[in-house]
Amino acid sequence: MRCIAALFFVVPLAAVAAQELGPIFALVPSNGSNGVLATTREGLYLAQPDGRLTLHVKRDGGFVALAADPSDANILYGSGPAGGLLHSDDGGKRWQRQSQNGPESFTLLTVSPTDGKHLYGVADALYASKDSGRTWTRSGDAPDKLMNISASSSGLYAGTEEGLRFSTDDGASWRPASMLGIPVTMFSAEPDGTLYSFQFGQGLLKAHEPELAWTPLANAFGGQAILVMARNGNQLFAATHIGKLFVSADDGRSWQAINRPRGPESAAEKRGEKLFAASCQACHGSAGIGEAPQFRKSMQGLAPALDDSAHAWHHSDQQLQNTILMGSPVPNSRMVAFEEHLSPDDAADLVAYMKSLWNERALRCQGAKHMSPGCMTH
Ligand code: HEC
């Protein structure tokens, strides 16, 4: 089910790109801070609106699914690659197995905003629990090509690659809700009936139950698709398919990247920026975010991100300059040698520009150091 999302967004990009945090499958508000907790393969990260990103809890295998009780953000439910449904009542610091039956691994979880004991989980099918995740019953099939689920006070929404589905019988039956034929990569229902969705191409949209009249909020994520979103107070947080985190303080109209790099400042970096726009951007994307994945098309041969979201920072300055001047060693690669058009100084300025697009950790862990203990995340 969730493997569809993985097929298009996570696996191929992860294969070409060892990311900063790896894929982020879920976000929940963090009680006791004004940030959010993000699932990673390492455990849970705390992302704060001032841009700080810190490891909150380490857990072997990490988390895949995560959901908070809408009425008490100290109560969290999670699931990793194994171990059943996990429960925390202290905002995610300590976790214990809660489930006595049901799947060993959930890929998606959501909690009803009207009854905090009522949980839904997706594994090989849709499961429901009425006792805070202790016992589970298989309540129906998950819709085809499912990407996300979200419980609202009137029912259960499912964002799929082919539009939005809605169920009022715990997922026993589903009917099309809106946005037919359009992939809904993110869907988030708030307790007051406010709905947010992200559609590839359309951007972030907002509506209110029961009308579902969608208003566009923002579409400034380049080729990135938002996969998950969470609110803490009046700030919204979102994570994209390449594991980048963003925060908005104006209800989703404008967004700032968390853990963001400083951008070009020095003369060399600014010169590199101009060269990049002229010779590289057509493939590697604006600000080096990488070639946009086109939905349903092969990821083969895509130009990787050169910012900190892929693995450009695993190479030394010299290696990067060599690739630019001499081309990729991969046979038939689209990354050709630029030595006839660019001088070694140009290549050095291009690398300086690329590095201005890297966050603190990528700069600190560049090259061979990326394998050292303080630098590896997975
Ligand atoms: C026609 C498309 C295209 C253009 C134009 C292009 N690249 Fe590339 N680039 C690629 C592809 C595709 C790859 C992946 C190569 C591979 O698979 O070996 C790549 C790889 C790279 C890499 C290695 C990244 C890594 O993580 O190992 C660097 C560095 C790079 N390009 C820099 C540049 C710079 C700088 C320019 C502009 C001077 C540029 N590229 C222009 C397509 C392009």
Boltz pocket constraint, residues with backbone or C-beta under 6 A from the ligand:
constraints:
  - pocket:
      binder: B
      contacts: [[A, 275], [A, 276], [A, 279], [A, 280], [A, 281], [A, 282], [A, 283], [A, 284], [A, 301], [A, 302], [A, 303], [A, 304], [A, 305], [A, 306], [A, 310], [A, 311], [A, 312], [A, 313], [A, 315], [A, 320], [A, 323], [A, 324], [A, 328], [A, 329], [A, 330], [A, 333], [A, 334], [A, 335], [A, 336], [A, 338], [A, 350]]
      max_distance: 6.0
